[in-house]
Amino acid sequence: MHIALSFNLKGEATGPFEEPAEPPSVSSVLPADDLFAEWDDIHTIKAVEAALASRHKVTLVDANLDAFETYRKLQPDLVFNIAEGLHGASREAQIPAMLDMLGIPYTGSDPLTLSLCLDKRRTKEILAHHGIATPVFAVVNALTEIPQQLSYPLMVKPTLEGSSKGVTDKALVNNRHELVSQLEWVLNTYRQSALIEAFLPGREFTVALIGNGSDLTVLPIVEINFDTLPSSVQPIYSYEAKWIWDQEEDPLHIFTCPAKLEPLLQLQIEELCKAAFCALDCRDWCRIDVRLDAQGRPQIIELNPLPGILPRVEQNSCFPKAARAAGLTYDEMLLAVVHAACSRLDFPAGVNHERCRML
């Protein structure tokens, strides 16, 4: 089977690729280390290429302004999409929308789901509509819109960013002064609305899922243990914890996988994540962040239908970490996503189904 790999290359990378396009954020004044946080480095792209090439013919396609014409001429059997997009609130939907127009199938969720999941406000509205537990929230576009009656502590986040962008160690606020200060920073830095969300004080988990329908599988749950962070650091998985403090040569030891859970709580988390996956119409794979409230009940924080997949163990990428705990190699994890897409698409006889299967 001929698979095209759709990607965005981080700006600092070098190698046999064209110069990267402008960063994806809706703002042009982001902190310097924030610009390309959502995009993949050359090592990840090459690792994904190698995994797919172990079973398929692979062509690399940069998700730039030439992508539509490239795909129109290439006509691959399937696109493995890890592209985060170029600009705007619907940037993650750009490549899938092109592919839908061209009638080319692809892995992962469709344009609508990708756009909704990037928008934390819309995600939470849909979850609430389906009766799926998620922290209470408000959205503000200006400081004059801050609700008067609020219970602290609270989390403050940009509404339309991924990869923990804007969720710094100061995102957890304990009073109105801190709230105003952090809201002002988010509104001015990201030039978009800010989400104010009730802070849940319990344990935090991230949950990887592969498949669709009755074949949807929850991989071993990853727990994020904040007790190992310095006492001066907030108990949140902040941008600093994800991208600055956690370095490959000196990784943070804050993850437990499989998480140590009572059977009932594990079942509750798994069923909650499956319900969220279905409510947002996710496809093939997704990683979902969960936190326990003061009563120990799990709630959905957000969904990431384009999960990070850094290849090396030392990089602490949670989706591959969960896959390894399930007994899957990196290559097998990615081939499982291909298999999920092939099964969902019910490829016609002209495409070799055998080549879609996991090892």
C-alpha positions as CSV (number, residue, x, y, z in Angstrom):
1,M,0.0,0.0,0.0
2,H,1.2,3.5,-0.8
3,I,1.1,5.8,2.3
4,A,1.9,9.5,2.3
5,L,3.1,10.9,5.6
6,S,1.8,14.4,6.2
7,F,3.8,16.5,8.6
8,N,5.0,19.9,9.8
9,L,8.7,20.3,10.5
10,K,9.9,22.3,13.6
11,G,11.6,25.5,12.7
12,E,15.0,24.6,14.3
13,A,15.4,21.3,12.5
14,T,17.8,20.9,9.6
15,G,18.1,18.1,7.1
16,P,16.8,17.1,3.6
17,F,13.7,19.2,3.9
18,E,12.7,22.6,2.7
19,E,12.8,25.5,5.1
20,P,9.8,25.3,7.5
21,A,6.8,27.5,7.0
22,E,5.8,30.1,9.6
23,P,4.7,28.8,13.0
24,P,1.1,27.7,13.4
25,S,-0.2,30.0,16.2
26,V,-2.9,32.6,15.6
27,S,-0.6,35.1,17.2
28,S,2.7,36.5,15.9
29,V,4.0,37.6,19.3
30,L,4.4,34.2,21.1
31,P,7.3,33.4,23.5
32,A,10.2,32.2,21.3
33,D,10.3,28.7,22.7
34,D,6.5,28.4,22.1
35,L,6.4,29.0,18.4
36,F,6.9,25.4,17.0
37,A,5.8,23.4,20.1
38,E,3.0,21.7,18.1
39,W,5.1,20.7,15.2
40,D,7.4,17.6,14.9
41,D,11.2,17.5,14.8
42,I,13.0,15.6,12.1
43,H,13.8,12.7,14.4
44,T,10.1,12.0,14.9
45,I,9.3,12.4,11.2
46,K,12.0,10.0,10.2
47,A,10.9,7.5,12.9
48,V,7.3,7.5,11.7
49,E,8.5,7.2,8.1
50,A,10.7,4.2,9.1
51,A,7.8,2.5,10.9
52,L,5.4,2.9,8.0
53,A,8.1,1.9,5.5
54,S,8.6,-1.5,7.3
55,R,5.3,-2.6,5.7
56,H,4.4,0.0,3.1
57,K,5.7,2.3,0.4
58,V,6.0,5.8,1.9
59,T,6.2,9.3,0.5
60,L,6.9,12.3,2.7
61,V,4.6,15.3,2.0
62,D,5.3,18.6,3.9
63,A,2.0,20.2,5.0
64,N,2.7,23.5,3.3
65,L,0.9,25.6,0.7
66,D,1.9,23.2,-2.0
67,A,0.3,20.2,-0.3
68,F,-3.0,20.2,-2.2
69,E,-1.3,20.0,-5.6
70,T,1.1,17.4,-4.3
71,Y,-1.7,15.2,-3.1
72,R,-3.7,15.8,-6.3
73,K,-0.8,14.4,-8.4
74,L,0.4,11.7,-5.9
75,Q,-3.0,10.0,-5.2
76,P,-1.7,7.7,-2.4
77,D,-3.8,4.9,-1.0
78,L,-3.8,6.5,2.5
79,V,-2.3,9.5,4.2
80,F,-0.8,9.1,7.7
81,N,-1.6,12.5,9.1
82,I,0.5,14.1,11.9
83,A,0.3,17.6,10.5
84,E,-0.7,20.3,13.0
85,G,-1.4,22.9,10.3
86,L,-0.2,26.4,9.5
87,H,-2.5,29.2,10.8
88,G,-5.7,29.9,12.6
89,A,-8.2,28.2,14.9
90,S,-8.9,25.4,12.4
91,R,-5.3,24.7,11.5
92,E,-5.3,21.1,12.5
93,A,-8.2,20.5,10.0
94,Q,-6.4,21.9,7.0
95,I,-4.8,18.7,5.6
96,P,-7.8,16.5,6.3
97,A,-10.1,19.1,4.6
98,M,-7.8,19.0,1.5
99,L,-7.8,15.3,1.5
100,D,-11.6,15.1,1.8
101,M,-11.9,17.4,-1.2
102,L,-9.6,15.1,-3.2
103,G,-11.3,11.9,-2.0
104,I,-8.0,10.6,-0.5
105,P,-8.5,8.6,2.8
106,Y,-6.4,9.4,5.8
107,T,-5.7,8.3,9.4
108,G,-7.3,10.0,12.3
109,S,-10.2,12.4,12.9
110,D,-12.0,14.5,10.3
111,P,-11.8,18.3,10.0
112,L,-14.7,19.0,12.3
113,T,-13.5,16.9,15.1
114,L,-9.9,18.2,14.9
115,S,-11.2,21.8,15.0
116,L,-13.6,21.1,17.9
117,C,-10.9,19.4,20.0
118,L,-8.5,22.3,19.5
119,D,-11.1,24.7,20.8
120,K,-11.3,23.9,24.5
121,R,-14.5,25.8,24.9
122,R,-16.4,23.8,22.2
123,T,-14.9,20.5,23.4
124,K,-16.3,21.1,26.9
125,E,-19.7,22.2,25.6
126,I,-20.0,19.0,23.7
127,L,-18.9,16.9,26.7
128,A,-21.3,18.7,29.0
129,H,-24.2,18.1,26.5
130,H,-23.5,14.4,26.6
131,G,-23.3,14.4,30.4
132,I,-19.6,13.6,30.4
133,A,-17.8,15.0,33.4
134,T,-15.5,18.0,32.8
135,P,-14.6,21.0,35.0
136,V,-16.9,24.0,35.1
137,F,-15.5,26.8,33.0
138,A,-16.0,30.3,31.6
139,V,-14.5,32.0,28.5
140,V,-13.5,35.6,28.5
141,N,-12.3,37.9,25.6
142,A,-11.5,40.9,27.8
143,L,-10.8,41.6,31.5
144,T,-14.2,43.3,31.7
145,E,-15.8,39.9,31.1
146,I,-14.4,38.2,34.2
147,P,-17.2,36.6,36.2
148,Q,-17.7,38.1,39.7
149,Q,-18.5,34.9,41.5
150,L,-15.6,32.5,41.2
151,S,-14.2,29.8,43.5
152,Y,-10.5,29.4,43.6
153,P,-8.1,27.9,42.7
154,L,-8.6,28.1,38.9
155,M,-6.8,27.2,35.7
156,V,-6.2,29.8,32.9
157,K,-5.5,28.7,29.4
158,P,-5.6,30.0,25.8
159,T,-8.7,28.6,24.2
160,L,-7.2,27.6,20.9
161,E,-3.7,26.2,21.6
162,G,-2.3,22.7,22.0
163,S,0.9,21.1,23.3
164,S,0.5,23.0,26.7
165,K,1.1,26.4,24.9
166,G,0.2,29.1,27.3
167,V,-0.3,26.7,30.3
168,T,2.7,27.9,32.2
169,D,3.5,27.3,35.9
170,K,1.5,30.5,36.5
171,A,-1.7,29.1,34.9
172,L,-2.9,27.9,38.3
173,V,-4.2,31.0,40.1
174,N,-5.4,31.3,43.7
175,N,-7.0,34.7,43.9
176,R,-8.4,37.5,41.7
177,H,-5.2,39.4,41.4
178,E,-3.4,36.3,40.0
179,L,-6.4,35.6,37.8
180,V,-6.3,39.1,36.3
181,S,-2.6,39.0,35.8
182,Q,-2.6,35.6,34.0
183,L,-5.7,36.5,31.9
184,E,-4.0,39.7,30.8
185,W,-0.9,37.7,29.7
186,V,-2.9,35.1,27.8
187,L,-5.1,37.7,26.1
188,N,-2.2,39.9,25.0
189,T,0.2,37.1,24.1
190,Y,-2.1,34.7,22.2
191,R,-4.6,37.3,20.9
192,Q,-7.5,34.9,21.5
193,S,-10.1,34.2,24.2
194,A,-9.0,32.6,27.5
195,L,-10.5,29.7,29.3
196,I,-11.0,29.9,33.0
197,E,-11.5,26.4,34.4
198,A,-12.1,25.0,37.9
199,F,-8.9,23.3,39.2
200,L,-9.3,19.7,40.1
201,P,-7.0,18.8,43.1
202,G,-6.8,15.0,42.5
203,R,-4.5,12.7,40.6
204,E,-3.8,13.3,36.9
205,F,-3.7,10.8,34.1
206,T,-3.4,10.7,30.3
207,V,-5.1,7.9,28.4
208,A,-4.2,6.6,24.9
209,L,-6.8,5.0,22.7
210,I,-6.5,3.2,19.4
211,G,-9.3,1.9,17.2
212,N,-13.0,2.6,16.5
213,G,-16.4,1.3,17.6
214,S,-16.3,-2.1,19.2
215,D,-12.6,-2.3,18.5
216,L,-11.7,0.8,20.4
217,T,-8.9,-0.1,22.8
218,V,-7.7,1.8,25.9
219,L,-3.9,1.3,26.3
220,P,-2.4,1.2,29.8
221,I,-3.1,4.5,31.6
222,V,-0.3,6.9,32.4
223,E,-0.3,8.8,35.7
224,I,1.6,12.1,36.1
225,N,3.0,12.3,39.6
226,F,3.6,15.8,40.7
227,D,5.0,14.9,44.1
228,T,8.4,14.5,42.5
229,L,8.5,18.1,41.3
230,P,10.1,20.8,43.4
231,S,7.8,22.1,46.2
232,S,7.9,25.5,44.6
233,V,6.3,24.2,41.4
234,Q,2.6,24.0,40.8
235,P,1.0,20.5,40.7
236,I,0.1,20.8,37.0
237,Y,1.6,19.4,33.8
238,S,2.7,22.8,32.6
239,Y,4.5,24.0,29.5
240,E,7.7,24.1,31.5
241,A,7.3,20.6,32.8
242,K,6.6,19.2,29.3
243,W,9.1,21.1,27.2
244,I,11.7,22.8,29.4
245,W,12.4,20.9,32.6
246,D,11.9,17.5,30.9
247,Q,15.0,17.0,28.7
248,E,16.1,13.8,27.0
249,E,19.5,13.9,28.7
250,D,17.9,14.6,32.1
251,P,14.2,13.3,31.9
252,L,11.7,14.0,34.6
253,H,10.7,11.0,36.6
254,I,7.0,11.9,37.0
255,F,5.3,9.2,35.0
256,T,3.9,5.8,36.1
257,C,2.6,3.4,33.5
258,P,0.6,1.4,34.0
259,A,-0.9,3.7,36.7
260,K,-1.6,2.0,40.0
261,L,-5.4,2.1,40.1
262,E,-8.1,0.3,41.9
263,P,-10.1,-1.8,39.4
264,L,-13.3,0.3,39.8
265,L,-11.4,3.6,39.2
266,Q,-9.6,2.2,36.2
267,L,-12.9,1.1,34.7
268,Q,-14.4,4.5,35.4
269,I,-11.5,6.3,33.6
270,E,-11.6,3.9,30.7
271,E,-15.3,4.2,30.2
272,L,-15.2,8.0,30.6
273,C,-12.5,8.3,27.9
274,K,-14.4,6.0,25.5
275,A,-17.5,8.1,26.0
276,A,-15.5,11.3,25.3
277,F,-13.8,9.7,22.2
278,C,-17.3,8.9,20.8
279,A,-19.0,12.2,21.8
280,L,-16.4,14.1,19.8
281,D,-16.5,11.6,16.9
282,C,-12.8,10.8,17.2
283,R,-11.3,8.2,14.8
284,D,-8.5,5.7,14.9
285,W,-6.5,7.2,17.8
286,C,-6.5,9.9,20.5
287,R,-5.0,10.8,23.8
288,I,-7.2,12.1,26.6
289,D,-6.2,14.0,29.7
290,V,-8.1,13.2,32.9
291,R,-8.0,14.5,36.4
292,L,-9.7,13.5,39.6
293,D,-11.9,16.0,41.5
294,A,-11.9,16.4,45.3
295,Q,-14.2,13.4,45.7
296,G,-11.9,11.2,43.6
297,R,-14.2,11.2,40.5
298,P,-12.5,11.4,37.1
299,Q,-13.3,14.3,34.7
300,I,-12.1,15.0,31.2
301,I,-9.7,17.9,30.8
302,E,-9.2,17.8,27.1
303,L,-8.8,15.5,24.0
304,N,-5.8,15.4,21.6
305,P,-6.8,13.6,18.4
306,L,-3.3,14.4,17.0
307,P,-1.2,13.0,19.9
308,G,2.5,13.6,20.3
309,I,4.6,10.5,19.3
310,L,8.2,11.3,20.2
311,P,10.0,8.0,19.4
312,R,12.7,7.7,22.1
313,V,12.0,6.4,25.6
314,E,13.9,9.2,27.2
315,Q,11.6,11.8,25.6
316,N,8.7,10.8,27.9
317,S,6.1,11.0,25.1
318,C,2.9,9.6,26.7
319,F,1.3,7.8,23.8
320,P,4.4,5.7,23.0
321,K,4.9,5.1,26.7
322,A,1.4,3.6,27.0
323,A,2.0,1.6,23.8
324,R,5.2,0.1,25.2
325,A,3.4,-0.8,28.4
326,A,0.9,-2.7,26.2
327,G,3.7,-4.6,24.7
328,L,3.8,-2.7,21.4
329,T,6.9,-1.4,19.8
330,Y,6.9,2.1,18.3
331,D,6.5,0.6,14.8
332,E,3.6,-1.7,16.0
333,M,1.8,1.3,17.6
334,L,1.8,3.2,14.4
335,L,0.9,0.2,12.3
336,A,-2.0,-0.4,14.7
337,V,-3.3,3.1,13.8
338,V,-3.0,2.3,10.1
339,H,-4.9,-0.9,10.7
340,A,-7.7,1.0,12.6
341,A,-8.0,3.4,9.6
342,C,-8.1,0.5,7.1
343,S,-10.8,-1.3,9.0
344,R,-12.8,1.9,9.4
345,L,-12.5,2.7,5.7
346,D,-13.3,-0.8,4.6
347,F,-10.9,-0.5,1.8
348,P,-12.0,-2.1,-1.5
349,A,-10.5,-5.3,-2.9
350,G,-7.9,-3.3,-4.9
351,V,-6.1,-2.4,-1.7
352,N,-4.2,-5.1,0.1
353,H,-5.9,-5.4,3.6
354,E,-3.2,-7.8,4.8
355,R,-0.7,-5.0,4.7
356,C,-2.8,-2.9,7.0
357,R,-2.6,-5.3,9.9
358,M,-0.5,-5.0,13.0
359,L,2.6,-7.1,13.2
